Amino acid sequence: MSDNQAETMTKPFQRILFTGAAGNLGRRLRPHLHAFADVVRLADVADFGPAGPGEEVVLCDLADRDAVLRMCEGVDAILHFGGVSTEVEWEPIMHANIHGMVNLYEAVHKLGIRRVVFASSNHTMGMYRTTDLVDATMPPRPDGYYGVSKVFGETLSRFYWDRFGIETVCLRIGYCWPEATTYRQMVTWLGLDDLVELLRRSLVTPRVGHTIAFGTSANPGRWWDDRHAGFLCWTPKQSAAQFADRIPEGGGYPAADDVTTLYQGGPFLEMGPKYKP
């Protein structure tokens, strides 16, 4: 048996869908997705180039119900990273992250897809203080419209689990960029290799039900307690400690009474709806 044949046999799915392929994480994750399925269907509203070997490319507006249904046809599982990924005005967030999420789960239910991995966000809990240790049983406290939309996504996916038995792992992803340059980023950083393994565990672990997991590497400092997702058996191996010598004097943080220092949402508190009138 050749190495290629062995690799194909060990892939857990025949076809998976990855939404948000044109985004930062989409482009970085794309080369790694082939380990999960024989065929990777990549989707986004923006053009991100032609399909490569073992890929299918779909351009789709998440707010278009019929297009979303077509996008989901024939897939075994979905990695949903699509939608607006930062704090902006409400209308685009509503279309992509609210209407789009409803359209996606309607399609998932109609087509009999049994597993979704949803890219949620740490901004679902951004109004907790940086002195708090947050876990998945605590009430959401979003820091803006974007965080509100991710809370909606988590709640909607819970509804589809309770009513229809569709399993979802909601990943409250931290700061997933190549380097950390501030204290907040040092605490919330998620290395790409750790994220890839978290996606794998979220896809292949049996009986996940509805699970919320925090996506952060083994960093200095700790804001999030992930014990309730321990059954995923995911152990991060990367750490932001490697970037310690790049943090400016003073830790890269504003003054101690600055809202971006006081709350876990950090700079998102200066975006979108204002913290103060």
Backbone as CSV, one residue per row, in Angstrom:
resi,resn,N_x,N_y,N_z,CA_x,CA_y,CA_z,C_x,C_y,C_z
1,MET,0.849,-1.205,0.000,0.000,0.000,0.000,0.880,1.250,0.000
2,SER,0.585,2.197,-0.865,1.366,3.430,-0.932,1.013,4.356,0.208
3,ASP,1.888,5.343,0.450,1.630,6.345,1.489,0.359,7.111,1.180
4,ASN,0.126,7.422,-0.097,-1.082,8.162,-0.474,-2.338,7.360,-0.186
5,GLN,-2.290,6.039,-0.455,-3.439,5.194,-0.164,-3.709,5.118,1.329
6,ALA,-2.636,5.005,2.114,-2.804,4.942,3.563,-3.385,6.225,4.095
7,GLU,-2.915,7.372,3.557,-3.415,8.664,4.006,-4.903,8.797,3.691
8,THR,-5.304,8.355,2.469,-6.707,8.448,2.084,-7.588,7.610,2.993
9,MET,-7.116,6.412,3.356,-7.920,5.524,4.168,-8.132,6.061,5.579
10,THR,-7.205,6.854,6.065,-7.312,7.347,7.431,-8.080,8.666,7.525
11,LYS,-8.459,9.251,6.403,-9.216,10.492,6.455,-10.626,10.212,6.973
12,PRO,-11.089,11.006,7.949,-12.367,10.667,8.589,-13.601,10.939,7.743
13,PHE,-13.507,11.789,6.712,-14.683,12.154,5.930,-14.381,12.071,4.437
14,GLN,-15.432,11.854,3.669,-15.284,11.897,2.219,-15.253,13.341,1.720
15,ARG,-16.174,14.176,2.233,-16.228,15.578,1.803,-16.622,16.452,2.992
16,ILE,-15.862,17.496,3.238,-16.222,18.479,4.249,-16.358,19.847,3.591
17,LEU,-17.102,20.712,4.254,-17.276,22.097,3.817,-16.564,23.018,4.785
18,PHE,-15.778,23.927,4.240,-15.136,24.970,5.037,-15.611,26.316,4.531
19,THR,-16.352,27.058,5.356,-16.798,28.395,4.970,-15.826,29.444,5.500
20,GLY,-15.767,30.574,4.814,-14.831,31.626,5.214,-13.446,31.423,4.644
21,ALA,-13.365,30.777,3.486,-12.071,30.405,2.919,-11.225,31.590,2.487
22,ALA,-11.846,32.761,2.257,-11.086,33.934,1.820,-10.528,34.738,2.982
23,GLY,-10.900,34.387,4.201,-10.465,35.156,5.361,-9.064,34.810,5.818
24,ASN,-8.603,35.515,6.844,-7.269,35.284,7.395,-7.076,33.830,7.788
25,LEU,-7.969,33.314,8.625,-7.827,31.934,9.063,-8.102,30.959,7.929
26,GLY,-9.038,31.307,7.055,-9.324,30.434,5.938,-8.114,30.184,5.071
27,ARG,-7.395,31.230,4.744,-6.221,31.086,3.888,-5.103,30.315,4.592
28,ARG,-4.970,30.532,5.884,-3.907,29.841,6.625,-4.255,28.381,6.885
29,LEU,-5.541,28.103,7.068,-5.954,26.728,7.343,-6.068,25.872,6.085
30,ARG,-6.282,26.495,4.964,-6.589,25.759,3.726,-5.647,24.591,3.453
31,PRO,-4.329,24.759,3.545,-3.454,23.620,3.228,-3.589,22.456,4.204
32,HIS,-4.132,22.717,5.385,-4.208,21.687,6.420,-5.511,20.887,6.380
33,LEU,-6.501,21.374,5.642,-7.825,20.760,5.685,-7.888,19.423,4.958
34,HIS,-6.936,19.177,4.070,-6.977,17.947,3.283,-6.757,16.707,4.145
35,ALA,-6.220,16.884,5.338,-6.047,15.747,6.244,-7.376,15.242,6.785
36,PHE,-8.439,16.048,6.637,-9.728,15.693,7.224,-10.664,14.983,6.256
37,ALA,-10.438,15.125,4.947,-11.397,14.591,3.982,-10.751,14.395,2.619
38,ASP,-11.324,13.506,1.833,-10.858,13.308,0.462,-11.078,14.563,-0.377
39,VAL,-12.219,15.231,-0.145,-12.558,16.443,-0.887,-12.893,17.541,0.113
40,VAL,-12.297,18.704,-0.075,-12.576,19.872,0.762,-13.311,20.898,-0.095
41,ARG,-14.539,21.193,0.271,-15.299,22.230,-0.418,-15.061,23.553,0.316
42,LEU,-14.498,24.513,-0.386,-14.156,25.813,0.175,-15.183,26.838,-0.299
43,ALA,-15.660,27.677,0.629,-16.706,28.635,0.276,-16.429,29.988,0.904
44,ASP,-16.848,31.026,0.202,-16.791,32.390,0.702,-17.616,33.260,-0.237
45,VAL,-17.962,34.461,0.230,-18.664,35.402,-0.636,-17.685,36.099,-1.573
46,ALA,-16.417,36.181,-1.172,-15.377,36.835,-1.965,-14.603,35.794,-2.775
47,ASP,-14.152,36.190,-3.948,-13.367,35.305,-4.799,-11.997,35.071,-4.158
48,PHE,-11.597,33.816,-4.038,-10.297,33.510,-3.426,-9.472,32.583,-4.311
49,GLY,-9.799,32.561,-5.593,-8.976,31.816,-6.529,-9.543,30.452,-6.866
50,PRO,-8.879,29.748,-7.780,-9.391,28.463,-8.269,-9.173,27.329,-7.273
51,ALA,-9.880,26.249,-7.494,-9.718,25.052,-6.669,-8.401,24.360,-7.001
52,GLY,-7.796,23.793,-5.972,-6.618,22.966,-6.168,-6.996,21.496,-6.157
53,PRO,-6.015,20.605,-6.187,-6.306,19.169,-6.125,-7.087,18.811,-4.862
54,GLY,-8.130,18.032,-5.033,-8.935,17.610,-3.903,-9.806,18.703,-3.319
55,GLU,-10.026,19.783,-4.076,-10.820,20.908,-3.596,-11.988,21.196,-4.530
56,GLU,-13.017,21.786,-3.958,-14.120,22.391,-4.696,-14.282,23.810,-4.185
57,VAL,-14.576,24.735,-5.074,-14.723,26.143,-4.703,-16.151,26.590,-4.983
58,VAL,-16.756,27.224,-3.988,-18.117,27.733,-4.103,-18.136,29.184,-3.633
59,LEU,-18.678,30.079,-4.449,-18.912,31.444,-4.021,-20.352,31.538,-3.527
60,CYS,-20.526,31.989,-2.284,-21.855,31.938,-1.669,-22.023,33.070,-0.676
61,ASP,-23.136,33.765,-0.772,-23.544,34.756,0.213,-24.357,34.029,1.282
62,LEU,-23.890,34.050,2.513,-24.561,33.312,3.583,-25.990,33.787,3.813
63,ALA,-26.290,35.007,3.433,-27.646,35.524,3.597,-28.614,35.010,2.536
64,ASP,-28.105,34.287,1.536,-28.925,33.719,0.460,-29.282,32.285,0.831
65,ARG,-30.503,32.082,1.254,-30.926,30.784,1.784,-30.750,29.657,0.781
66,ASP,-31.183,29.861,-0.440,-31.094,28.805,-1.450,-29.641,28.488,-1.797
67,ALA,-28.812,29.532,-1.859,-27.398,29.323,-2.172,-26.703,28.539,-1.067
68,VAL,-27.075,28.814,0.171,-26.477,28.092,1.304,-26.868,26.621,1.262
69,LEU,-28.114,26.346,0.915,-28.549,24.955,0.798,-27.724,24.221,-0.263
70,ARG,-27.529,24.857,-1.406,-26.720,24.231,-2.460,-25.270,24.037,-2.001
71,MET,-24.755,25.012,-1.285,-23.384,24.940,-0.799,-23.159,23.730,0.107
72,CYS,-24.183,23.365,0.870,-24.056,22.302,1.870,-24.368,20.906,1.320
73,GLU,-24.873,20.825,0.127,-25.278,19.521,-0.413,-24.078,18.590,-0.576
74,GLY,-24.228,17.364,-0.103,-23.223,16.336,-0.329,-22.044,16.352,0.613
75,VAL,-22.088,17.149,1.694,-20.958,17.184,2.620,-21.294,16.373,3.874
76,ASP,-20.257,15.869,4.520,-20.406,15.030,5.709,-20.303,15.828,7.005
77,ALA,-19.590,16.938,6.983,-19.411,17.779,8.160,-19.030,19.179,7.695
78,ILE,-19.201,20.153,8.586,-18.972,21.556,8.219,-18.075,22.224,9.251
79,LEU,-17.072,22.921,8.756,-16.278,23.850,9.564,-16.753,25.247,9.182
80,HIS,-17.511,25.876,10.073,-18.141,27.149,9.722,-17.332,28.313,10.274
81,PHE,-16.502,28.883,9.408,-15.674,30.042,9.742,-16.142,31.284,8.978
82,GLY,-17.223,31.171,8.223,-17.690,32.280,7.401,-18.396,33.346,8.207
83,GLY,-18.559,34.516,7.587,-19.254,35.634,8.226,-18.330,36.796,8.505
84,VAL,-18.895,37.838,9.088,-18.120,39.017,9.489,-17.289,38.647,10.710
85,SER,-16.002,38.953,10.676,-15.093,38.457,11.704,-14.521,39.539,12.606
86,THR,-15.117,40.726,12.580,-14.636,41.782,13.467,-15.801,42.702,13.809
87,GLU,-15.544,43.728,14.589,-16.588,44.648,15.018,-16.820,45.720,13.955
88,VAL,-18.033,45.713,13.363,-18.419,46.706,12.360,-19.848,47.133,12.663
89,GLU,-20.478,47.839,11.724,-21.874,48.215,11.903,-22.758,46.972,11.954
90,TRP,-23.964,47.143,12.512,-24.819,45.995,12.762,-25.308,45.295,11.494
91,GLU,-25.650,46.050,10.446,-26.309,45.444,9.294,-25.506,44.329,8.647
92,PRO,-24.209,44.525,8.315,-23.471,43.400,7.721,-23.312,42.220,8.672
93,ILE,-23.189,42.498,9.965,-23.117,41.411,10.942,-24.427,40.636,10.948
94,MET,-25.541,41.346,10.898,-26.851,40.697,10.907,-27.011,39.775,9.699
95,HIS,-26.654,40.278,8.521,-26.845,39.477,7.309,-25.981,38.216,7.323
96,ALA,-24.700,38.365,7.643,-23.776,37.228,7.546,-23.832,36.323,8.770
97,ASN,-23.853,36.916,9.956,-23.691,36.138,11.182,-25.002,35.713,11.820
98,ILE,-26.091,36.410,11.510,-27.401,36.037,12.066,-28.211,35.291,11.000
99,HIS,-28.568,35.987,9.907,-29.297,35.310,8.837,-28.486,34.139,8.274
100,GLY,-27.191,34.363,8.114,-26.347,33.312,7.561,-26.308,32.076,8.437
101,MET,-26.272,32.281,9.745,-26.244,31.141,10.670,-27.557,30.368,10.615
102,VAL,-28.671,31.080,10.554,-29.970,30.416,10.439,-30.037,29.622,9.135
103,ASN,-29.612,30.230,8.041,-29.633,29.536,6.758,-28.772,28.274,6.783
104,LEU,-27.605,28.381,7.419,-26.704,27.232,7.477,-27.347,26.078,8.241
105,TYR,-27.922,26.361,9.406,-28.483,25.271,10.208,-29.788,24.731,9.620
106,GLU,-30.522,25.563,8.900,-31.663,25.031,8.157,-31.187,24.017,7.121
107,ALA,-30.107,24.352,6.422,-29.556,23.445,5.422,-29.014,22.180,6.070
108,VAL,-28.295,22.337,7.165,-27.736,21.191,7.887,-28.849,20.231,8.291
109,HIS,-29.942,20.781,8.813,-31.068,19.956,9.248,-31.745,19.265,8.060
110,LYS,-32.007,20.001,6.998,-32.683,19.423,5.829,-31.853,18.338,5.165
111,LEU,-30.546,18.509,5.157,-29.670,17.587,4.438,-29.162,16.442,5.309
112,GLY,-29.472,16.468,6.597,-29.064,15.374,7.472,-27.599,15.387,7.858
113,ILE,-26.958,16.547,7.834,-25.563,16.662,8.255,-25.529,16.611,9.787
114,ARG,-24.625,15.822,10.349,-24.681,15.558,11.782,-23.641,16.288,12.618
115,ARG,-22.648,16.937,12.004,-21.587,17.563,12.813,-21.186,18.909,12.205
116,VAL,-21.181,19.936,13.051,-20.717,21.275,12.680,-19.673,21.704,13.703
117,VAL,-18.604,22.298,13.220,-17.644,22.985,14.095,-17.779,24.467,13.785
118,PHE,-18.208,25.219,14.780,-18.541,26.630,14.601,-17.449,27.511,15.189
119,ALA,-16.886,28.383,14.354,-15.883,29.335,14.818,-16.581,30.460,15.564
120,SER,-16.734,30.279,16.870,-17.242,31.343,17.724,-16.068,32.251,18.087
121,SER,-16.126,32.920,19.212,-15.095,33.911,19.517,-14.993,34.150,21.012
122,ASN,-13.804,34.533,21.440,-13.614,34.965,22.821,-14.409,36.229,23.125
123,HIS,-14.877,36.930,22.073,-15.626,38.165,22.296,-17.068,37.905,22.741
124,THR,-17.451,36.642,22.825,-18.714,36.296,23.494,-18.628,36.571,24.993
125,MET,-17.398,36.664,25.519,-17.167,36.842,26.958,-16.329,38.089,27.242
126,GLY,-16.308,39.013,26.282,-15.374,40.125,26.343,-15.611,41.132,27.454
127,MET,-16.803,41.131,28.075,-17.072,42.077,29.155,-16.749,41.508,30.533
128,TYR,-16.198,40.303,30.578,-15.598,39.853,31.832,-14.269,40.575,32.013
129,ARG,-13.905,40.780,33.253,-12.647,41.480,33.539,-11.447,40.563,33.317
130,THR,-10.331,41.167,33.090,-9.109,40.399,32.866,-8.627,39.718,34.146
131,THR,-9.247,40.004,35.276,-8.951,39.313,36.528,-9.868,38.102,36.740
132,ASP,-10.846,37.894,35.835,-11.782,36.781,35.957,-11.237,35.538,35.253
133,LEU,-11.581,34.360,35.795,-11.330,33.101,35.119,-12.672,32.585,34.612
134,VAL,-12.819,32.525,33.315,-14.110,32.272,32.670,-14.173,30.830,32.183
135,ASP,-15.330,30.179,32.397,-15.540,28.856,31.811,-16.851,28.840,31.041
136,ALA,-17.115,27.714,30.376,-18.233,27.632,29.437,-19.592,27.624,30.120
137,THR,-19.645,27.433,31.432,-20.936,27.433,32.130,-21.367,28.833,32.542
138,MET,-20.494,29.815,32.406,-20.799,31.176,32.843,-21.597,31.913,31.770
139,PRO,-22.477,32.844,32.166,-23.299,33.552,31.184,-22.445,34.331,30.197
140,PRO,-22.813,34.339,28.921,-22.088,35.165,27.946,-22.162,36.639,28.324
141,ARG,-21.093,37.361,28.035,-21.054,38.818,28.233,-20.311,39.432,27.047
142,PRO,-20.973,39.509,25.899,-20.303,39.990,24.686,-19.902,41.450,24.799
143,ASP,-18.882,41.819,24.027,-18.331,43.167,24.104,-18.721,44.049,22.928
144,GLY,-19.598,43.559,22.035,-20.015,44.360,20.888,-20.981,43.571,20.022
145,TYR,-21.353,44.161,18.883,-22.273,43.498,17.968,-21.717,42.157,17.482
146,TYR,-20.429,42.128,17.189,-19.796,40.890,16.736,-19.934,39.800,17.797
147,GLY,-19.616,40.139,19.041,-19.761,39.170,20.119,-21.193,38.717,20.303
148,VAL,-22.137,39.661,20.170,-23.557,39.303,20.261,-23.914,38.283,19.181
149,SER,-23.405,38.490,17.966,-23.735,37.562,16.881,-23.175,36.170,17.144
150,LYS,-22.020,36.099,17.789,-21.445,34.795,18.098,-22.205,34.116,19.240
151,VAL,-22.707,34.890,20.191,-23.582,34.326,21.221,-24.837,33.749,20.565
152,PHE,-25.388,34.488,19.610,-26.547,33.984,18.870,-26.211,32.657,18.195
153,GLY,-25.056,32.581,17.561,-24.662,31.349,16.890,-24.539,30.182,17.851
154,GLU,-23.967,30.433,19.007,-23.862,29.372,20.012,-25.244,28.922,20.474
155,THR,-26.145,29.885,20.679,-27.499,29.557,21.141,-28.282,28.823,20.071
156,LEU,-28.160,29.273,18.821,-28.857,28.601,17.724,-28.377,27.158,17.575
157,SER,-27.082,26.963,17.662,-26.562,25.602,17.523,-27.004,24.728,18.691
158,ARG,-27.157,25.308,19.872,-27.690,24.563,21.008,-29.136,24.133,20.743
159,PHE,-29.920,25.026,20.165,-31.301,24.710,19.805,-31.357,23.533,18.846
160,TYR,-30.493,23.542,17.834,-30.519,22.462,16.857,-30.024,21.137,17.451
161,TRP,-29.199,21.190,18.477,-28.825,19.965,19.185,-29.996,19.461,20.028
162,ASP,-30.604,20.348,20.799,-31.694,19.945,21.683,-32.902,19.443,20.908
163,ARG,-33.241,20.085,19.808,-34.440,19.729,19.046,-34.191,18.620,18.018
164,PHE,-33.023,18.633,17.387,-32.822,17.765,16.231,-31.596,16.857,16.317
165,GLY,-30.819,16.964,17.388,-29.679,16.083,17.566,-28.491,16.388,16.675
166,ILE,-28.394,17.620,16.173,-27.244,18.016,15.360,-26.125,18.457,16.298
167,GLU,-24.996,17.781,16.218,-23.890,18.063,17.132,-23.066,19.252,16.649
168,THR,-22.681,20.088,17.590,-21.841,21.243,17.272,-20.784,21.421,18.349
169,VAL,-19.571,21.695,17.912,-18.522,22.180,18.802,-18.313,23.650,18.479
170,CYS,-18.581,24.509,19.459,-18.378,25.948,19.314,-16.996,26.296,19.860
171,LEU,-16.145,26.833,19.019,-14.779,27.162,19.414,-14.663,28.658,19.666
172,ARG,-14.474,29.027,20.917,-14.244,30.439,21.259,-12.766,30.744,21.011
173,ILE,-12.496,31.102,19.775,-11.117,31.250,19.311,-10.509,32.531,19.868
174,GLY,-9.267,32.419,20.287,-8.536,33.567,20.798,-7.862,34.343,19.665
175,TYR,-6.665,34.806,19.920,-5.923,35.623,18.957,-5.081,34.693,18.085
176,CYS,-5.571,34.376,16.891,-4.902,33.397,16.028,-4.212,34.102,14.869
177,TRP,-3.110,34.753,15.179,-2.235,35.373,14.192,-0.829,34.833,14.418
178,PRO,0.080,35.034,13.480,1.397,34.398,13.612,2.176,34.785,14.860
179,GLU,2.035,36.040,15.331,2.828,36.476,16.477,1.977,37.260,17.463
180,ALA,2.382,37.224,18.718,1.778,38.044,19.765,2.710,39.201,20.091
181,THR,2.155,40.419,20.178,2.990,41.602,20.427,2.484,42.450,21.587
182,THR,1.400,42.028,22.260,0.898,42.732,23.438,0.609,41.711,24.527
183,TYR,0.417,42.198,25.747,0.128,41.287,26.841,-1.168,40.531,26.589
184,ARG,-2.209,41.230,26.125,-3.477,40.542,25.845,-3.283,39.430,24.821
185,GLN,-2.536,39.701,23.770,-2.280,38.689,22.757,-1.472,37.521,23.329
186,MET,-0.578,37.810,24.262,0.188,36.747,24.897,-0.726,35.775,25.644
187,VAL,-1.779,36.299,26.262,-2.701,35.457,27.024,-3.644,34.695,26.098
188,THR,-4.100,35.337,25.027,-5.165,34.776,24.188,-4.658,34.093,22.923
189,TRP,-3.348,34.080,22.685,-2.800,33.581,21.425,-3.116,32.114,21.211
190,LEU,-3.480,31.773,19.961,-3.716,30.393,19.543,-2.846,30.104,18.335
191,GLY,-1.901,29.200,18.491,-1.037,28.819,17.388,-1.790,28.035,16.324
192,LEU,-1.376,28.172,15.082,-2.086,27.528,13.978,-2.065,26.004,14.118
193,ASP,-0.938,25.438,14.500,-0.875,23.985,14.662,-1.835,23.514,15.745
194,ASP,-1.938,24.267,16.823,-2.881,23.919,17.886,-4.317,24.007,17.381
195,LEU,-4.617,25.022,16.563,-5.965,25.157,16.020,-6.296,23.984,15.109
196,VAL,-5.361,23.576,14.266,-5.605,22.450,13.362,-5.933,21.197,14.169
197,GLU,-5.194,20.955,15.238,-5.469,19.779,16.057,-6.799,19.912,16.791
198,LEU,-7.144,21.124,17.219,-8.445,21.338,17.856,-9.577,21.063,16.865
199,LEU,-9.420,21.466,15.623,-10.420,21.155,14.607,-10.534,19.649,14.399
200,ARG,-9.408,18.984,14.349,-9.444,17.528,14.155,-10.184,16.850,15.297
201,ARG,-9.864,17.204,16.526,-10.521,16.584,17.676,-12.016,16.908,17.679
202,SER,-12.361,18.116,17.249,-13.773,18.512,17.208,-14.545,17.731,16.154
203,LEU,-13.872,17.324,15.094,-14.510,16.571,14.025,-14.644,15.084,14.350
204,VAL,-13.644,14.504,14.986,-13.596,13.044,15.104,-14.016,12.515,16.466
205,THR,-14.075,13.369,17.488,-14.474,12.877,18.806,-15.928,12.419,18.768
206,PRO,-16.225,11.205,19.205,-17.620,10.741,19.200,-18.461,11.494,20.232
207,ARG,-19.727,11.686,19.914,-20.733,12.166,20.863,-20.313,13.463,21.562
208,VAL,-20.141,14.510,20.779,-19.784,15.801,21.371,-21.015,16.577,21.834
209,GLY,-22.214,16.183,21.357,-23.422,16.917,21.726,-23.309,18.372,21.331
210,HIS,-23.533,19.237,22.318,-23.261,20.668,22.110,-22.163,21.070,23.073
211,THR,-21.015,21.418,22.533,-19.823,21.682,23.339,-19.289,23.066,23.034
212,ILE,-18.874,23.769,24.074,-18.171,25.040,23.930,-16.746,24.833,24.414
213,ALA,-15.779,25.137,23.557,-14.370,24.999,23.900,-13.662,26.323,23.657
214,PHE,-12.663,26.603,24.471,-11.863,27.815,24.331,-10.598,27.494,23.551
215,GLY,-10.357,28.251,22.492,-9.201,28.023,21.645,-8.056,28.937,22.017
216,THR,-7.156,28.438,22.847,-5.971,29.201,23.222,-4.840,28.217,23.474
217,SER,-3.631,28.601,23.134,-2.487,27.727,23.325,-2.043,27.730,24.792
218,ALA,-0.980,27.005,25.073,-0.490,26.857,26.454,0.356,28.075,26.816
219,ASN,-0.321,29.202,27.023,0.346,30.499,27.168,0.601,30.866,28.626
220,PRO,1.530,31.807,28.842,1.624,32.407,30.167,0.345,33.211,30.454
221,GLY,-0.156,33.123,31.662,-1.403,33.812,31.981,-2.588,32.969,31.580
222,ARG,-3.734,33.221,32.212,-4.901,32.377,31.949,-6.172,33.150,32.267
223,TRP,-7.056,33.278,31.274,-8.368,33.888,31.476,-9.488,32.862,31.321
224,TRP,-9.205,31.734,30.660,-10.260,30.801,30.279,-9.970,29.406,30.804
225,ASP,-10.991,28.793,31.390,-10.911,27.443,31.931,-11.683,26.511,30.996
226,ASP,-10.982,25.582,30.377,-11.582,24.746,29.329,-11.928,23.336,29.821
227,ARG,-12.081,23.152,31.129,-12.261,21.799,31.660,-13.542,21.124,31.154
228,HIS,-14.567,21.889,30.817,-15.826,21.295,30.384,-15.736,20.687,28.979
229,ALA,-14.680,21.004,28.258,-14.447,20.387,26.937,-13.283,19.403,26.997
230,GLY,-12.931,18.963,28.201,-11.781,18.078,28.362,-11.908,16.760,27.619
231,PHE,-13.138,16.301,27.388,-13.342,15.027,26.705,-12.915,15.068,25.237
232,LEU,-12.679,16.270,24.701,-12.135,16.353,23.340,-10.693,15.852,23.279
233,CYS,-10.058,15.758,24.449,-8.672,15.265,24.540,-7.727,16.100,23.674
234,TRP,-7.933,17.402,23.720,-7.061,18.329,22.996,-6.106,18.976,23.986
235,THR,-4.817,18.825,23.737,-3.797,19.419,24.596,-2.930,20.331,23.740
236,PRO,-3.047,21.654,23.894,-2.227,22.556,23.078,-0.747,22.371,23.369
237,LYS,0.046,22.426,22.322,1.482,22.214,22.443,2.296,23.477,22.163
238,GLN,1.655,24.498,21.607,2.363,25.746,21.339,2.183,26.712,22.506
239,SER,2.990,27.759,22.521,2.891,28.744,23.602,3.352,30.105,23.110
240,ALA,2.666,31.143,23.581,3.072,32.513,23.261,4.329,32.924,24.000
241,ALA,4.828,32.093,24.889,6.059,32.426,25.615,7.204,32.717,24.650
242,GLN,7.162,32.154,23.462,8.215,32.378,22.479,8.296,33.838,22.014
243,PHE,7.215,34.602,22.272,7.174,35.998,21.833,7.471,36.983,22.965
244,ALA,7.863,36.496,24.119,8.013,37.351,25.298,8.995,38.489,25.058
245,ASP,10.036,38.237,24.278,11.040,39.279,24.057,10.570,40.346,23.068
246,ARG,9.377,40.177,22.488,8.855,41.150,21.528,7.824,42.081,22.157
247,ILE,7.495,41.853,23.427,6.512,42.685,24.102,7.172,43.992,24.520
248,PRO,6.559,45.135,24.163,7.164,46.424,24.529,7.251,46.595,26.036
249,GLU,8.108,47.519,26.456,8.216,47.838,27.884,6.848,48.268,28.403
250,GLY,6.457,47.726,29.551,5.135,47.998,30.097,4.106,46.967,29.678
251,GLY,4.519,45.936,28.928,3.628,44.842,28.596,2.755,45.088,27.388
252,GLY,2.906,46.221,26.694,2.077,46.475,25.535,0.643,46.796,25.887
253,TYR,0.406,47.174,27.147,-0.948,47.490,27.595,-1.081,48.990,27.809
254,PRO,-2.286,49.550,27.577,-2.529,50.951,27.917,-2.559,51.134,29.438
255,ALA,-2.942,52.313,29.865,-3.009,52.608,31.301,-3.955,51.642,32.000
256,ALA,-3.724,51.447,33.304,-4.473,50.445,34.063,-5.967,50.723,34.109
257,ASP,-6.369,52.006,33.972,-7.803,52.325,34.025,-8.443,52.366,32.640
258,ASP,-7.708,51.986,31.612,-8.241,51.944,30.252,-9.165,50.739,30.107
259,VAL,-10.315,50.912,29.437,-11.272,49.810,29.327,-10.682,48.612,28.592
260,THR,-9.728,48.845,27.686,-9.139,47.735,26.959,-8.201,46.927,27.839
261,THR,-7.821,47.481,28.978,-7.034,46.762,29.965,-7.923,46.048,30.964
262,LEU,-9.024,46.679,31.324,-9.909,46.148,32.363,-10.691,44.930,31.895
263,TYR,-11.025,44.868,30.602,-11.939,43.841,30.112,-11.271,42.937,29.083
264,GLN,-11.690,41.684,29.072,-11.065,40.684,28.220,-11.231,40.987,26.734
265,GLY,-12.264,41.740,26.360,-12.473,42.088,24.955,-11.412,42.994,24.376
266,GLY,-10.627,43.656,25.232,-9.514,44.475,24.766,-9.938,45.559,23.791
267,PRO,-9.264,45.688,22.642,-9.519,46.792,21.719,-10.912,46.781,21.103
268,PHE,-11.637,45.671,21.197,-12.993,45.659,20.656,-13.907,46.616,21.422
269,LEU,-13.530,46.979,22.639,-14.339,47.919,23.403,-14.227,49.344,22.867
270,GLU,-13.286,49.579,21.991,-13.147,50.887,21.350,-13.727,50.888,19.941
271,MET,-14.343,49.791,19.557,-14.918,49.658,18.217,-16.426,49.504,18.340
272,GLY,-17.139,49.723,17.241,-18.570,49.533,17.231,-19.273,50.443,18.234
273,PRO,-20.299,49.933,18.948,-21.002,50.756,19.955,-20.016,51.241,21.006
274,LYS,-20.095,52.494,21.364,-19.125,53.066,22.291,-19.390,52.602,23.706
275,TYR,-18.294,52.391,24.431,-18.392,51.958,25.822,-19.044,53.038,26.680
276,LYS,-18.710,54.302,26.362,-19.281,55.430,27.095,-20.051,56.322,26.124
277,PRO,-21.146,56.969,26.588,-21.900,57.889,25.713,-21.007,59.013,25.222
